[in-house]
């Protein structure tokens, strides 16, 4: 009887530890990411530019790689430090909307490691679209 119980208890204990590892209560959630990182991409029609801003409120970002996808030639630039503002020329609003030009960042953070951030460009009179975080 004891021989059958020991393996069952071992399997249950290992499974419980695995579940605790997957659902670690100390890990960041989207609300904590949103409080740590400010990202925005605004299209200024009168100037024909998109202004992309990034700020790490914890000041622990080593670098960030910015990409604007969907362009004829993908825009990519690497920034050092915890904040930047980049202006990119766009002559007009895209025919199919700004969703075809997502803004992506790969952030190297001292505490969080590599983190992906995605948002979309919006006009200055529109609300900011949601920001998606992927740890």
C-alpha positions as CSV (number, residue, x, y, z in Angstrom):
1,X,0.0,0.0,0.0
2,X,2.8,2.4,0.9
3,X,4.6,1.6,-2.4
4,X,1.5,2.9,-4.3
5,X,1.0,6.0,-2.3
6,X,4.6,7.4,-2.5
7,X,4.7,7.7,-6.3
8,X,1.2,9.3,-6.3
9,X,2.3,11.8,-3.7
10,X,5.5,12.5,-5.6
11,X,3.6,13.2,-8.8
12,X,1.1,15.5,-7.1
13,X,3.9,17.4,-5.4
14,X,5.9,17.9,-8.6
15,X,2.7,19.0,-10.5
16,X,1.9,21.5,-7.7
17,X,5.4,22.9,-7.9
18,X,5.1,23.2,-11.7
19,X,1.8,25.0,-11.4
20,X,3.3,27.4,-8.8
21,X,6.2,28.1,-11.1
22,X,4.0,28.9,-14.1
23,X,1.7,31.2,-12.1
24,X,4.4,33.0,-10.1
25,X,2.6,35.7,-8.2
26,X,5.7,37.9,-8.2
27,X,5.8,38.2,-12.0
28,X,4.7,41.4,-13.8
29,X,1.2,41.7,-15.3
30,X,0.1,44.1,-18.0
31,X,-1.0,46.7,-15.5
32,X,2.4,46.8,-14.0
33,X,4.0,47.0,-17.5
34,X,1.7,49.9,-18.4
35,X,2.8,51.7,-15.2
36,X,6.5,51.1,-16.0
37,X,6.5,51.9,-19.7
38,X,4.9,54.8,-21.6
39,X,4.8,54.3,-25.4
40,X,2.9,56.5,-27.9
41,X,3.0,57.1,-31.7
42,X,1.2,60.2,-32.9
43,X,0.7,61.3,-36.5
44,X,0.9,65.0,-37.0
45,X,-0.9,65.6,-40.3
46,X,0.1,69.2,-40.7
47,X,3.8,68.3,-40.4
48,X,3.6,64.9,-42.1
49,X,5.5,63.1,-39.3
50,X,4.9,60.4,-36.8
51,X,6.4,61.1,-33.4
52,X,7.2,57.9,-31.4
53,X,8.0,58.3,-27.7
54,X,9.2,55.8,-25.2
55,X,9.8,56.3,-21.5
56,X,10.7,53.7,-18.9
57,X,9.6,55.1,-15.5
58,X,11.8,52.7,-13.6
59,X,14.9,54.1,-15.5
60,X,16.2,50.5,-15.9
61,X,16.1,50.1,-19.7
62,X,19.5,49.4,-21.2
63,X,18.4,49.7,-24.8
64,X,15.4,49.6,-27.0
65,X,15.1,48.5,-30.7
66,X,12.3,50.4,-32.5
67,X,10.7,49.0,-35.7
68,X,7.9,50.4,-37.9
69,X,6.6,47.5,-39.9
70,X,4.6,47.6,-43.2
71,X,6.7,50.2,-44.9
72,X,8.4,49.8,-48.2
73,X,11.6,49.5,-46.3
74,X,11.2,48.6,-42.6
75,X,12.3,51.3,-40.3
76,X,14.6,50.1,-37.5
77,X,16.7,52.0,-35.0
78,X,18.4,51.2,-31.7
79,X,18.3,53.5,-28.7
80,X,20.4,53.5,-25.5
81,X,18.8,54.5,-22.2
82,X,15.4,54.7,-20.7
83,X,13.7,57.2,-23.0
84,X,13.6,58.5,-26.5
85,X,11.6,60.5,-29.0
86,X,11.9,59.7,-32.7
87,X,10.3,61.5,-35.6
88,X,9.6,59.6,-38.9
89,X,8.4,61.2,-42.1
90,X,4.9,60.0,-43.4
91,X,3.5,62.1,-46.2
92,X,-0.1,60.9,-45.7
93,X,-2.4,58.6,-43.7
94,X,-2.2,55.1,-45.2
95,X,-5.1,54.1,-47.5
96,X,-6.0,51.1,-45.2
97,X,-5.3,52.9,-41.9
98,X,-2.5,52.9,-39.4
99,X,-3.0,49.2,-38.4
100,X,-0.8,48.3,-41.4
101,X,2.2,50.1,-39.8
102,X,2.5,48.6,-36.2
103,X,5.1,50.0,-33.9
104,X,7.2,47.3,-32.2
105,X,9.9,47.6,-29.5
106,X,12.3,45.1,-28.1
107,X,13.4,46.4,-24.7
108,X,16.4,45.1,-22.8
109,X,15.5,45.8,-19.2
110,X,17.8,45.3,-16.2
111,X,15.1,43.5,-14.1
112,X,12.6,42.2,-16.7
113,X,15.1,40.9,-19.3
114,X,13.9,41.2,-23.0
115,X,10.4,42.5,-23.4
116,X,8.3,43.0,-26.5
117,X,6.0,46.0,-26.8
118,X,3.5,46.7,-29.7
119,X,1.2,49.7,-30.4
120,X,-0.2,51.5,-33.4
121,X,0.1,55.0,-34.8
122,X,-2.9,57.3,-34.2
123,X,-3.8,60.8,-35.2
124,X,-3.3,63.6,-32.7
125,X,-7.1,64.0,-32.2
126,X,-7.7,60.2,-31.6
127,X,-7.3,58.2,-28.4
128,X,-4.1,56.1,-28.1
129,X,-4.6,52.5,-29.1
130,X,-3.9,49.7,-26.6
131,X,-0.3,48.7,-25.9
132,X,0.5,45.0,-26.0
133,X,3.3,43.6,-23.8
134,X,4.9,40.2,-24.3
135,X,7.5,39.2,-21.7
